[in-house]
């Protein structure tokens, strides 16, 4: 838990941390937690958490209320508008019961959340059936205007058709320069409204402690975002159960297989059962051994099945392949013989003829053919000779083709022989055809020379091999069927179990991590909740100290305890210094004050985008002393928040007037037919003017005393009006509150503060504005009048002050 430090060195109240931050801090501090457990816890939280401070999302900007307009809704008939100053400050809206003031609060709550606590929690349907105004129910609409730092103002609207039910509303959002957008989802307020609800009604205050010990626990858990902690634990449980199912399934399948193996007579069943049966202190089952057993590859005795299966799939030449190969071999051999004979005879004849012709030509020279006596060895003869050469070459081509075909036929025959491979004996299995087959293979591989002899050999030997192979395959198939009839299904189940067990072993480390993460979260859940609650509890105690006033009950520790049906909030306290449980000794008014003390820290949290807090009738059960304290608490909150309080009587406004707390007072008046009017109930600046009027009219007050105090009262009134106008203008312009505050406090005197209200610049020249109405200039001069000048101030001068102040208040 980190703490802020005041400038004087004293420790301030602890800084509020999110559930994620608290959990991360505790995990880092726990030396027994490894990274895997830490990641599991944080991952579970991240999966269920949608906190507004999630990275990567644009966060809602600080927002103030500008106005609430209502027509035809609840106690308001024709449209009524409640204008508010969209800046920090206290506004009290007073009105008797039935005046319509709470209708504004309910309309705001409905526009923000789509419901109302009063309707949601009460069982009677009458609350949901009387939502439309009886006198003027059409049009029925709500308009809520907001200002946002850094952006232009926008409006949330809700409309109903004349015959629509409550749930049939049409909600929308619209900024000044944009079109309407359906709904409010794009504002990003859904989670913020759960964590930092800015609206609290009397009904909600009253029931916070009336619905049993778990109701307050749940209310605080929602406000603190602690449901994410429970959801994270549920997510861990769900993930753990899902992962455990993997291991459970593998174990159940192993137990089922052991029962199957006990009933199996195959020699491999005993070995499988030995491998699968868990024994204390023994290493986990070797899955490779189980898989080898299932496939028959773990030892020689258990290789029978693969060997028999191989014999059923012998690859030997078929009769068709043998017939085709021998026929092609014979044909190719005959073709080569025929082609080679023709080529040899033709070549011999031509050689003889050419040798004879050459000898004759060498002896006698050119002349007629010596054979026929008619032919001549000339060009014509040469042409004929060339044709003869051509025919000789064709014969040689046929010879070459025949030779290639013969080579191919011989290779095919050799391939058939190579495919005839001897088979090994199978241990423990009698196969009479095995020897016959191997002898046939050995004979087939003894190939003779010569193509004709080879063809004859192949026809005989390979046919014997094929026949022997068929017989051997049948015998192997029968032996295999006999062996696999009982074992095969078991082997398949063993193989499937190996896959399940592999998945389970991969999941085992995750199971261990998730179990440890769940144990850690369960063991530390209470600490996480109460560390998350601690800064809120300290703020609640501080607020209670302001609210309790004359109460004898002091508030101690606020602790969330238990879980499930036994969850509760333990509110410890002291009565006259004696420790006790706080709730049983508190009056109804004290319970309401305590509810406020618990609610306000969440509604005013630094991370909340809502810079406004709306309280509907929070003082009904409070006695006067507690109202005094309540006003002081509200005044403190109003330094940084826009606080709007609806009150059914004038007690709150009276305390404000009596104590001089800076606040805007508004009155709501209801006339006939649900006509609701909103009017000012003494503005702080105008209230000072009223005090000045009373001072002027008091004849008993000495003139010199009046002269001394009047300039100061003039300054107070004018600066109050200037401050209100300046802050309102800055808020509407989207200016950051801190910058406005800095500018205002830097302007120490009345003139620069008035310049801020008029021009937004403390150094701006006010001459033009002052001269536009001489009353303004005279009023400003009276703020710093010396004693003699102040003696002349009378009712006309105060009326000029009043008119000037109203002009300042209307500045926009």
BABA-140499 format. One line per 10 residues: their letters; for each residue x, y, z of C-alpha. Coordinates in nm, 3 decimals. Example, Ala and Ser with C-alpha at 12.3 -4.5 7.8 and 13.67 -1.06 7.14 Angstrom:
2
as) 1.230:-0.450:0.780; 1.367:-0.106:0.714
REM end
This chain:
812
xxxxxxxxxx) 0.000:0.000:0.000; 0.169:0.318:-0.116; 0.125:0.642:0.074; 0.138:1.003:-0.028; 0.350:1.244:0.181; 0.245:1.590:0.284; 0.489:1.880:0.238; 0.555:1.886:0.611; 0.676:1.527:0.593; 0.376:1.365:0.757
xxxxxxxxxx) 0.232:1.060:0.589; -0.096:1.126:0.414; -0.375:0.879:0.372; -0.283:0.573:0.161; -0.316:0.609:-0.213; -0.603:0.403:-0.349; -0.488:0.102:-0.549; -0.682:-0.110:-0.795; -0.742:-0.480:-0.731; -0.476:-0.556:-0.991
xxxxxxxxxx) -0.221:-0.329:-0.823; -0.288:-0.473:-0.478; -0.263:-0.828:-0.607; 0.057:-0.760:-0.801; 0.217:-0.597:-0.498; 0.131:-0.894:-0.277; 0.253:-1.146:-0.535; 0.584:-0.964:-0.571; 0.627:-0.963:-0.195; 0.558:-1.337:-0.159
xxxxxxxxxx) 0.890:-1.520:-0.202; 0.714:-1.857:-0.217; 0.531:-1.769:-0.537; 0.709:-1.851:-0.862; 0.654:-1.676:-1.194; 0.418:-1.944:-1.325; 0.182:-1.905:-1.028; 0.202:-1.526:-1.049; 0.120:-1.532:-1.420; -0.173:-1.769:-1.362
xxxxxxxxxx) -0.326:-1.540:-1.097; -0.278:-1.221:-1.298; -0.401:-1.384:-1.619; -0.720:-1.498:-1.448; -0.774:-1.145:-1.317; -0.705:-0.989:-1.657; -0.954:-1.223:-1.827; -1.241:-1.110:-1.605; -1.138:-0.749:-1.542; -1.256:-0.458:-1.756
xxxxxxxxxx) -1.139:-0.179:-1.531; -1.156:0.167:-1.676; -0.782:0.205:-1.637; -0.710:-0.077:-1.882; -0.433:0.013:-2.117; -0.513:0.073:-2.477; -0.856:0.222:-2.406; -0.934:0.593:-2.415; -1.037:0.688:-2.065; -1.352:0.894:-1.998
xxxxxxxxxx) -1.271:1.258:-1.935; -1.365:1.456:-1.623; -1.730:1.555:-1.658; -1.958:1.804:-1.482; -2.335:1.847:-1.479; -2.466:2.152:-1.661; -2.844:2.105:-1.646; -3.128:1.855:-1.609; -3.451:1.908:-1.806; -3.756:1.689:-1.749
xxxxxxxxxx) -4.098:1.672:-1.915; -4.383:1.426:-1.855; -4.171:1.214:-1.622; -4.262:1.122:-1.264; -4.380:1.434:-1.075; -4.297:1.683:-1.350; -4.556:1.766:-1.615; -4.462:2.036:-1.862; -4.090:2.079:-1.910; -3.893:2.203:-1.611
xxxxxxxxxx) -3.524:2.282:-1.623; -3.269:2.272:-1.343; -2.960:2.474:-1.437; -2.640:2.388:-1.254; -2.294:2.540:-1.244; -2.063:2.286:-1.417; -1.777:2.335:-1.174; -1.682:2.238:-0.819; -1.914:2.384:-0.563; -2.214:2.302:-0.349
xxxxxxxxxx) -2.570:2.334:-0.477; -2.869:2.259:-0.256; -3.207:2.204:-0.422; -3.484:2.235:-0.165; -3.850:2.154:-0.199; -4.123:1.998:0.005; -4.220:1.636:-0.045; -4.407:1.607:-0.373; -4.258:1.924:-0.517; -4.088:1.733:-0.798
xxxxxxxxxx) -3.732:1.782:-0.679; -3.660:1.407:-0.658; -3.792:1.368:-1.012; -3.485:1.559:-1.130; -3.259:1.317:-0.940; -3.446:1.012:-1.069; -3.435:1.149:-1.424; -3.060:1.197:-1.398; -3.014:0.845:-1.260; -3.233:0.697:-1.533
xxxxxxxxxx) -3.044:0.884:-1.807; -2.714:0.754:-1.671; -2.808:0.395:-1.585; -3.136:0.318:-1.760; -3.306:0.248:-1.428; -3.361:0.384:-1.078; -3.265:0.227:-0.747; -3.613:0.302:-0.613; -3.781:0.104:-0.892; -3.519:-0.165:-0.919
xxxxxxxxxx) -3.520:-0.264:-0.555; -3.885:-0.227:-0.458; -4.096:-0.532:-0.529; -4.422:-0.346:-0.584; -4.490:-0.285:-0.951; -4.660:0.043:-0.870; -4.324:0.219:-0.875; -4.266:0.109:-1.233; -4.622:0.171:-1.344; -4.647:0.534:-1.229
xxxxxxxxxx) -4.336:0.667:-1.396; -4.524:0.880:-1.653; -4.673:1.206:-1.526; -5.050:1.190:-1.481; -5.127:1.545:-1.593; -4.894:1.594:-1.888; -4.743:1.262:-1.993; -4.666:1.365:-2.351; -4.409:1.472:-2.444; -4.214:1.253:-2.203
xxxxxxxxxx) -3.844:1.327:-2.218; -3.523:1.377:-2.020; -3.229:1.596:-2.120; -2.908:1.603:-1.918; -2.634:1.840:-2.029; -2.268:1.787:-1.939; -1.940:1.970:-1.983; -1.615:1.781:-2.028; -1.258:1.901:-1.992; -1.092:1.924:-2.331
xxxxxxxxxx) -1.414:1.864:-2.527; -1.730:2.047:-2.617; -2.047:2.008:-2.408; -2.279:1.718:-2.483; -2.630:1.603:-2.395; -2.777:1.268:-2.297; -3.140:1.244:-2.399; -3.416:0.995:-2.323; -3.750:0.997:-2.510; -4.070:0.792:-2.488
xxxxxxxxxx) -4.348:0.759:-2.740; -4.699:0.840:-2.607; -4.792:0.473:-2.558; -4.445:0.343:-2.470; -4.361:0.151:-2.154; -4.078:0.251:-1.923; -3.838:0.000:-2.079; -3.918:0.124:-2.432; -3.712:0.441:-2.393; -3.499:0.577:-2.675
xxxxxxxxxx) -3.172:0.711:-2.538; -2.915:0.909:-2.731; -2.610:1.130:-2.695; -2.522:1.443:-2.888; -2.247:1.703:-2.871; -2.301:2.053:-2.998; -2.134:2.006:-3.338; -2.218:1.642:-3.406; -2.514:1.425:-3.490; -2.704:1.219:-3.237
xxxxxxxxxx) -2.554:0.885:-3.143; -2.784:0.608:-3.026; -2.734:0.509:-2.663; -2.455:0.607:-2.426; -2.218:0.315:-2.475; -1.957:0.518:-2.662; -1.904:0.734:-2.352; -1.728:0.442:-2.182; -1.918:0.493:-1.857; -2.062:0.145:-1.801
xxxxxxxxxx) -1.787:0.023:-1.568; -1.737:0.368:-1.416; -2.103:0.380:-1.312; -2.059:0.050:-1.128; -1.744:0.157:-0.946; -1.813:0.525:-0.885; -2.189:0.578:-0.896; -2.239:0.954:-0.866; -2.605:0.935:-0.756; -2.726:0.815:-0.415
xxxxxxxxxx) -3.086:0.830:-0.293; -3.246:0.816:0.050; -3.392:0.475:-0.036; -3.048:0.337:-0.111; -2.905:0.485:0.208; -3.185:0.338:0.414; -3.154:-0.012:0.275; -2.779:-0.040:0.284; -2.797:-0.197:0.631; -3.148:-0.346:0.615
xxxxxxxxxx) -3.096:-0.637:0.378; -2.870:-0.859:0.583; -2.494:-0.874:0.641; -2.416:-0.991:0.288; -2.595:-0.696:0.122; -2.352:-0.438:0.261; -2.064:-0.668:0.170; -2.190:-0.692:-0.189; -2.249:-0.317:-0.210; -1.894:-0.240:-0.100
xxxxxxxxxx) -1.757:-0.513:-0.324; -1.927:-0.356:-0.624; -1.806:-0.009:-0.534; -1.450:-0.137:-0.492; -1.453:-0.357:-0.801; -1.394:-0.661:-0.579; -1.626:-0.881:-0.782; -1.329:-0.913:-1.018; -1.147:-1.097:-0.740; -1.427:-1.352:-0.701
xxxxxxxxxx) -1.459:-1.384:-1.077; -1.083:-1.441:-1.105; -1.107:-1.721:-0.849; -1.401:-1.868:-1.042; -1.200:-1.845:-1.364; -0.907:-2.025:-1.200; -1.146:-2.293:-1.076; -1.299:-2.332:-1.423; -0.957:-2.351:-1.589; -0.839:-2.597:-1.327
xxxxxxxxxx) -1.145:-2.820:-1.371; -1.105:-2.814:-1.748; -0.738:-2.907:-1.723; -0.804:-3.171:-1.458; -1.051:-3.337:-1.695; -0.759:-3.420:-1.925; -0.576:-3.605:-1.646; -0.899:-3.757:-1.515; -0.988:-3.891:-1.859; -0.643:-4.050:-1.901
xxxxxxxxxx) -0.658:-4.211:-1.555; -1.009:-4.344:-1.608; -0.909:-4.489:-1.944; -0.604:-4.655:-1.783; -0.821:-4.813:-1.514; -1.065:-4.936:-1.777; -0.780:-5.083:-1.984; -0.641:-5.265:-1.681; -0.978:-5.435:-1.637; -0.977:-5.533:-2.007
xxxxxxxxxx) -0.620:-5.666:-1.986; -0.706:-5.883:-1.685; -0.961:-6.066:-1.901; -0.732:-6.102:-2.206; -0.554:-6.439:-2.259; -0.293:-6.301:-2.502; 0.064:-6.326:-2.371; 0.108:-5.954:-2.434; -0.173:-5.859:-2.194; 0.036:-5.938:-1.884
xxxxxxxxxx) 0.320:-5.721:-2.008; 0.078:-5.437:-2.086; -0.085:-5.461:-1.743; 0.256:-5.449:-1.578; 0.340:-5.131:-1.767; 0.008:-4.958:-1.697; -0.045:-5.054:-1.334; 0.061:-4.758:-1.112; 0.289:-4.838:-0.822; 0.391:-4.609:-0.539
xxxxxxxxxx) 0.745:-4.481:-0.577; 0.782:-4.615:-0.930; 0.865:-4.392:-1.225; 0.577:-4.307:-1.457; 0.492:-4.559:-1.726; 0.729:-4.551:-2.022; 0.492:-4.460:-2.303; 0.737:-4.576:-2.570; 0.724:-4.926:-2.421; 0.345:-4.923:-2.425
xxxxxxxxxx) 0.338:-4.801:-2.783; 0.592:-5.064:-2.889; 0.381:-5.331:-2.723; 0.070:-5.208:-2.900; 0.245:-5.217:-3.239; 0.438:-5.541:-3.170; 0.783:-5.383:-3.191; 0.919:-5.400:-2.839; 1.093:-5.746:-2.835; 1.150:-6.049:-3.066
xxxxxxxxxx) 0.868:-6.254:-2.921; 0.626:-5.975:-2.983; 0.725:-5.918:-3.345; 0.511:-6.202:-3.473; 0.222:-5.982:-3.577; 0.426:-5.751:-3.801; 0.606:-6.053:-3.951; 0.281:-6.234:-4.028; 0.130:-5.916:-4.164; 0.431:-5.882:-4.396
xxxxxxxxxx) 0.381:-6.239:-4.524; 0.020:-6.159:-4.611; 0.148:-5.880:-4.831; 0.424:-6.066:-5.029; 0.511:-5.892:-5.354; 0.568:-6.164:-5.619; 0.497:-6.166:-5.996; 0.143:-6.246:-6.098; 0.057:-6.496:-6.370; -0.040:-6.213:-6.604
xxxxxxxxxx) 0.293:-6.042:-6.546; 0.478:-6.371:-6.611; 0.287:-6.443:-6.933; 0.338:-6.091:-7.064; 0.708:-6.083:-6.980; 0.792:-6.420:-7.140; 0.590:-6.341:-7.453; 0.766:-6.008:-7.493; 1.106:-6.172:-7.438; 1.047:-6.437:-7.707
xxxxxxxxxx) 0.911:-6.183:-7.957; 1.201:-5.949:-7.902; 1.456:-6.228:-7.940; 1.298:-6.345:-8.272; 1.290:-5.987:-8.403; 1.659:-5.944:-8.336; 1.742:-6.270:-8.509; 1.538:-6.174:-8.817; 1.679:-5.823:-8.839; 2.038:-5.932:-8.794
xxxxxxxxxx) 2.010:-6.208:-9.062; 1.882:-5.967:-9.329; 2.146:-5.711:-9.256; 2.432:-5.966:-9.276; 2.318:-6.121:-9.612; 2.266:-5.781:-9.777; 2.600:-5.652:-9.660; 2.787:-5.964:-9.789; 2.630:-5.946:-10.136; 2.706:-5.583:-10.175
xxxxxxxxxx) 3.065:-5.620:-10.059; 3.128:-5.900:-10.308; 2.969:-5.706:-10.591; 3.153:-5.389:-10.516; 3.490:-5.567:-10.489; 3.436:-5.732:-10.824; 3.325:-5.406:-10.988; 3.623:-5.226:-10.845; 3.873:-5.485:-10.976; 3.713:-5.471:-11.319
xxxxxxxxxx) 3.711:-5.094:-11.327; 4.075:-5.081:-11.220; 4.177:-5.313:-11.503; 3.956:-5.186:-11.789; 3.859:-4.831:-11.694; 3.523:-4.680:-11.778; 3.287:-4.876:-11.991; 2.984:-5.094:-12.006; 2.889:-5.319:-11.717; 3.087:-5.641:-11.756
xxxxxxxxxx) 2.796:-5.840:-11.608; 2.505:-5.744:-11.825; 2.693:-5.571:-12.106; 2.429:-5.315:-12.125; 2.469:-5.107:-11.812; 2.728:-4.842:-11.771; 2.911:-4.737:-11.460; 2.806:-4.379:-11.485; 2.584:-4.127:-11.296; 2.274:-4.335:-11.329
xxxxxxxxxx) 2.455:-4.628:-11.187; 2.568:-4.414:-10.897; 2.209:-4.315:-10.819; 2.102:-4.673:-10.809; 2.393:-4.750:-10.584; 2.282:-4.481:-10.341; 1.933:-4.626:-10.320; 2.085:-4.956:-10.242; 2.285:-4.801:-9.961; 1.963:-4.644:-9.825
xxxxxxxxxx) 1.783:-4.974:-9.809; 2.080:-5.121:-9.634; 2.065:-4.848:-9.369; 1.691:-4.912:-9.312; 1.764:-5.272:-9.244; 2.027:-5.168:-8.995; 1.768:-4.942:-8.817; 1.529:-5.230:-8.777; 1.810:-5.428:-8.628; 1.889:-5.161:-8.373
xxxxxxxxxx) 1.520:-5.127:-8.267; 1.487:-5.499:-8.221; 1.801:-5.503:-8.013; 1.663:-5.228:-7.781; 1.333:-5.411:-7.735; 1.521:-5.724:-7.646; 1.721:-5.537:-7.386; 1.399:-5.400:-7.234; 1.238:-5.745:-7.232; 1.542:-5.893:-7.058
xxxxxxxxxx) 1.529:-5.613:-6.792; 1.160:-5.678:-6.728; 1.232:-6.046:-6.687; 1.515:-5.968:-6.447; 1.282:-5.743:-6.241; 1.037:-6.029:-6.201; 1.316:-6.247:-6.072; 1.438:-5.978:-5.830; 1.087:-5.946:-5.683; 1.106:-6.306:-5.576
xxxxxxxxxx) 1.264:-6.266:-5.233; 1.299:-6.534:-4.970; 1.084:-6.503:-4.654; 1.205:-6.539:-4.295; 1.059:-6.784:-4.052; 0.817:-6.649:-3.791; 0.906:-6.758:-3.440; 0.650:-6.986:-3.289; 0.435:-7.005:-3.602; 0.426:-7.316:-3.826
xxxxxxxxxx) 0.393:-7.225:-4.194; 0.434:-7.536:-4.415; 0.427:-7.332:-4.736; 0.725:-7.124:-4.626; 0.988:-7.383:-4.730; 0.817:-7.453:-5.060; 0.807:-7.083:-5.131; 1.173:-7.028:-5.048; 1.278:-7.327:-5.267; 1.070:-7.187:-5.553
xxxxxxxxxx) 1.235:-6.848:-5.508; 1.583:-7.002:-5.502; 1.508:-7.196:-5.821; 1.365:-6.890:-5.994; 1.676:-6.688:-5.918; 1.895:-6.949:-6.099; 1.841:-6.803:-6.447; 1.993:-6.976:-6.757; 2.178:-6.810:-7.047; 1.996:-6.748:-7.371
xxxxxxxxxx) 1.671:-6.574:-7.428; 1.473:-6.875:-7.529; 1.589:-7.076:-7.229; 1.523:-6.781:-7.001; 1.166:-6.750:-7.126; 1.105:-7.118:-7.064; 1.262:-7.090:-6.718; 1.053:-6.791:-6.622; 0.728:-6.955:-6.726; 0.798:-7.255:-6.512
xxxxxxxxxx) 0.987:-7.116:-6.212; 0.791:-6.796:-6.159; 0.462:-6.978:-6.186; 0.580:-7.203:-5.906; 0.680:-6.899:-5.700; 0.337:-6.739:-5.749; 0.159:-7.055:-5.647; 0.383:-7.102:-5.341; 0.333:-6.737:-5.244; -0.045:-6.772:-5.259
xxxxxxxxxx) -0.028:-7.071:-5.030; 0.207:-6.895:-4.790; -0.013:-6.581:-4.779; -0.319:-6.788:-4.692; -0.135:-6.964:-4.412; 0.005:-6.633:-4.276; -0.337:-6.471:-4.297; -0.494:-6.751:-4.101; -0.222:-6.735:-3.836; -0.255:-6.357:-3.813
xxxxxxxxxx) -0.632:-6.372:-3.775; -0.596:-6.627:-3.500; -0.353:-6.404:-3.312; -0.516:-6.067:-3.372; -0.874:-6.168:-3.308; -0.842:-6.087:-2.935; -0.534:-5.865:-2.917; -0.595:-5.618:-3.199; -0.875:-5.423:-3.023; -0.671:-5.415:-2.704
xxxxxxxxxx) -0.364:-5.294:-2.890; -0.565:-5.017:-3.054; -0.693:-4.907:-2.714; -0.340:-4.909:-2.574; -0.225:-4.686:-2.857; -0.515:-4.447:-2.798; -0.439:-4.435:-2.426; -0.081:-4.335:-2.500; -0.213:-4.024:-2.675; -0.439:-3.942:-2.380
xxxxxxxxxx) -0.157:-3.992:-2.133; 0.077:-3.771:-2.335; -0.180:-3.489:-2.325; -0.232:-3.546:-1.953; 0.140:-3.527:-1.882; 0.161:-3.203:-2.076; -0.126:-3.072:-1.861; 0.015:-3.192:-1.526; 0.244:-2.888:-1.471; -0.047:-2.657:-1.556
xxxxxxxxxx) -0.269:-2.840:-1.305; -0.004:-2.799:-1.038; 0.032:-2.427:-1.118; -0.343:-2.362:-1.123; -0.391:-2.548:-0.794; -0.119:-2.337:-0.633; -0.263:-2.018:-0.784; -0.612:-2.102:-0.655; -0.475:-2.181:-0.309; -0.284:-1.853:-0.305
xxxxxxxxxx) -0.585:-1.651:-0.413; -0.812:-1.823:-0.160; -0.559:-1.772:0.119; -0.494:-1.407:0.036; -0.841:-1.304:-0.084; -0.936:-1.149:0.249; -0.612:-0.950:0.265; -0.658:-0.830:-0.093; -1.013:-0.716:-0.023; -0.921:-0.531:0.293
xxxxxxxxxx) -0.611:-0.370:0.144; -0.834:-0.249:-0.138; -1.083:-0.124:0.123; -0.827:0.035:0.356; -0.794:0.382:0.197; -1.170:0.398:0.150; -1.221:0.296:0.512; -0.985:0.569:0.631; -1.172:0.828:0.425; -1.500:0.692:0.560
xxxxxxxxxx) -1.373:0.729:0.919; -1.265:1.085:0.847; -1.604:1.167:0.696; -1.779:0.996:0.985; -1.583:1.208:1.230; -1.735:1.512:1.060; -2.084:1.364:1.043; -2.107:1.215:1.392; -2.091:1.549:1.575; -2.252:1.475:1.914
xxxxxxxxxx) -2.282:1.100:1.855; -2.125:0.875:2.118; -2.035:0.619:1.852; -1.691:0.643:1.698; -1.605:0.434:1.393; -1.311:0.194:1.402; -1.189:-0.062:1.151; -1.403:-0.164:0.855; -1.324:-0.521:0.753; -1.464:-0.756:0.489
xxxxxxxxxx) -1.481:-1.107:0.632; -1.607:-1.451:0.533; -1.708:-1.581:0.195; -2.011:-1.730:0.024; -2.320:-1.721:0.243; -2.111:-1.614:0.543; -1.971:-1.298:0.387; -2.025:-0.984:0.590; -1.882:-0.643:0.672; -1.745:-0.607:1.021
xxxxxxxxxx) -1.787:-0.247:1.135; -1.596:-0.203:1.455; -1.656:0.098:1.673; -1.638:0.254:2.016; -1.915:0.382:2.240; -1.776:0.624:2.494; -1.437:0.463:2.440; -1.556:0.104:2.482; -1.503:-0.125:2.179; -1.815:-0.274:2.024
xxxxxxxxxx) -1.980:-0.372:1.698; -2.089:-0.040:1.546; -2.414:-0.122:1.365; -2.624:-0.253:1.655; -2.569:0.061:1.864; -2.641:0.316:1.589; -2.962:0.512:1.546; -3.133:0.542:1.208; -2.978:0.884:1.155; -2.635:0.749:1.242
xxxxxxxxxx) -2.683:0.461:1.000; -2.767:0.708:0.724; -2.461:0.913:0.810; -2.249:0.597:0.808; -2.388:0.500:0.468; -2.286:0.841:0.336; -1.941:0.800:0.488; -1.900:0.471:0.303; -2.046:0.599:-0.025; -1.880:0.938:-0.065
xxxxxxxxxx) -1.517:0.816:-0.088; -1.609:0.601:-0.388; -1.818:0.869:-0.555; -1.528:1.113:-0.522; -1.246:0.875:-0.618; -0.965:1.033:-0.819; -1.008:0.788:-1.106; -1.378:0.859:-1.148; -1.471:1.054:-1.462; -1.769:1.198:-1.275
xxxxxxxxxx) -1.673:1.526:-1.113; -2.024:1.555:-0.973; -2.200:1.389:-0.680; -2.580:1.393:-0.650; -2.748:1.308:-0.318; -3.125:1.277:-0.306; -3.270:1.358:0.039; -2.978:1.229:0.245; -3.071:1.411:0.570; -3.423:1.284:0.636
xxxxxxxxxx) -3.321:1.091:0.946; -3.044:1.326:1.064; -3.070:1.540:1.373; -2.959:1.906:1.356; -2.612:1.837:1.494; -2.540:1.586:1.223; -2.669:1.823:0.956; -2.406:2.074:1.072; -2.138:1.811:1.027; -2.288:1.703:0.696
xxxxxxxxxx) -2.263:2.058:0.562; -1.898:2.077:0.661; -1.826:1.746:0.488; -2.008:1.859:0.174; -1.821:2.187:0.182; -1.488:2.003:0.183; -1.593:1.777:-0.103; -1.721:2.078:-0.297; -1.368:2.214:-0.311; -1.291:1.959:-0.583
xxxxxxxxxx) -1.632:1.823:-0.683; -1.965:1.952:-0.804; -2.200:1.852:-0.522; -2.577:1.864:-0.576; -2.801:1.783:-0.280; -3.180:1.751:-0.303; -3.352:1.818:0.030; -3.719:1.784:0.123; -3.708:2.069:0.374; -3.516:2.388:0.441
xxxxxxxxxx) -3.300:2.253:0.724; -2.995:2.204:0.504; -3.032:2.545:0.339; -3.081:2.703:0.681; -2.760:2.554:0.815; -2.577:2.680:0.508; -2.713:3.030:0.559; -2.632:3.024:0.927; -2.278:2.893:0.887; -2.194:3.107:0.587
xxxxxxxxxx) -2.083:2.807:0.380; -2.037:2.901:0.016; -2.327:2.732:-0.164; -2.589:2.792:-0.428; -2.941:2.745:-0.297; -3.227:2.655:-0.531; -3.593:2.604:-0.455; -3.831:2.373:-0.641; -4.199:2.467:-0.624; -4.486:2.255:-0.755
xxxxxxxxxx) -4.811:2.415:-0.861; -5.132:2.256:-0.988; -5.125:2.002:-1.270; -4.762:1.909:-1.197; -4.623:2.246:-1.297; -4.275:2.257:-1.146; -4.081:2.581:-1.117; -3.714:2.615:-1.032; -3.599:2.941:-0.879; -3.298:3.074:-0.699
xxxxxxxxxx) -3.291:3.035:-0.326; -3.033:3.303:-0.251; -2.713:3.300:-0.450; -2.398:3.353:-0.234; -2.327:3.684:-0.406; -2.688:3.795:-0.384; -2.704:3.674:-0.026; -2.423:3.914:0.056; -2.618:4.188:-0.119; -2.914:4.104:0.103
xxxxxxxxxx) -2.686:4.132:0.406; -2.573:4.475:0.286; -2.933:4.588:0.245; -3.003:4.472:0.599; -2.694:4.655:0.720; -2.796:4.979:0.551; -3.145:4.958:0.697; -3.023:4.890:1.049; -3.054:5.226:1.221; -2.897:5.093:1.537
xxxxxxxxxx) -2.561:5.036:1.365; -2.323:5.332:1.403; -2.238:5.502:1.075; -1.861:5.470:1.122; -1.892:5.094:1.179; -2.109:5.064:0.869; -1.852:5.262:0.668; -1.571:5.029:0.777; -1.746:4.704:0.674; -1.934:4.808:0.360
xxxxxxxxxx) -1.636:4.815:0.116; -1.536:4.465:0.226; -1.889:4.335:0.180; -1.902:4.497:-0.166; -1.578:4.317:-0.254; -1.707:3.987:-0.118; -2.028:4.007:-0.319; -1.863:4.115:-0.644; -1.583:3.857:-0.618; -1.834:3.580:-0.540
xxxxxxxxxx) -2.027:3.666:-0.856; -1.706:3.694:-1.060; -1.582:3.359:-0.932; -1.906:3.183:-1.020; -1.915:3.338:-1.368; -1.548:3.262:-1.435; -1.563:2.898:-1.327; -1.882:2.843:-1.526; -1.732:2.991:-1.843; -1.414:2.788:-1.803
xxxxxxxxxx) -1.604:2.463:-1.749; -1.821:2.520:-2.056; -1.504:2.587:-2.257; -1.359:2.253:-2.145; -1.080:2.413:-1.942; -0.909:2.190:-1.684; -1.021:2.268:-1.329; -0.664:2.290:-1.200; -0.578:2.562:-1.450; -0.888:2.762:-1.360
xxxxxxxxxx) -0.808:2.728:-0.991; -0.452:2.842:-1.046; -0.561:3.147:-1.245; -0.820:3.246:-0.984; -0.593:3.213:-0.681; -0.317:3.401:-0.863; -0.549:3.698:-0.908; -0.538:3.850:-0.559; -0.748:4.161:-0.605; -1.101:4.239:-0.713
xxxxxxxxxx) -1.019:4.406:-1.047; -0.812:4.115:-1.193; -1.070:3.866:-1.067; -1.343:4.064:-1.238; -1.125:4.069:-1.552; -1.108:3.690:-1.535; -1.488:3.671:-1.530; -1.532:3.919:-1.813; -1.237:3.842:-2.042; -1.078:3.525:-1.904
xxxxxxxxxx) -0.754:3.718:-1.847; -0.664:3.887:-1.514; -0.454:4.148:-1.692; -0.721:4.240:-1.948; -0.839:4.600:-1.969; -1.179:4.640:-1.805; -1.228:4.998:-1.921; -1.468:4.911:-2.203; -1.683:4.685:-1.988; -1.690:4.933:-1.700
xxxxxxxxxx) -1.773:5.233:-1.919; -2.051:5.039:-2.097; -2.250:5.084:-1.778; -2.130:5.353:-1.535; -2.289:5.160:-1.246; -2.023:4.891:-1.292; -1.740:5.139:-1.257; -1.893:5.305:-0.953; -1.956:4.966:-0.788; -1.595:4.859:-0.840
xxxxxxxxxx) -1.470:5.187:-0.690; -1.685:5.135:-0.380; -1.515:4.798:-0.323; -1.203:4.992:-0.228; -1.365:5.305:-0.088; -1.194:5.480:0.201; -1.381:5.559:0.521; -1.514:5.899:0.420; -1.636:5.778:0.079; -1.804:5.475:0.236
xxxxxxxxxx) -2.009:5.699:0.461; -2.213:5.806:0.159; -2.314:5.452:0.058; -2.688:5.406:0.081; -2.970:5.206:-0.073; -2.921:5.345:-0.429; -2.558:5.235:-0.423; -2.652:4.888:-0.298; -2.909:4.856:-0.577; -2.634:4.943:-0.827
xxxxxxxxxx) -2.424:4.667:-0.668; -2.713:4.422:-0.704; -2.765:4.506:-1.071; -2.392:4.479:-1.141; -2.373:4.141:-0.970; -2.665:4.007:-1.172; -2.490:4.122:-1.490; -2.173:3.941:-1.384; -2.365:3.624:-1.301; -2.517:3.626:-1.649
xx) -2.175:3.639:-1.819; -2.124:3.343:-2.050
REM end
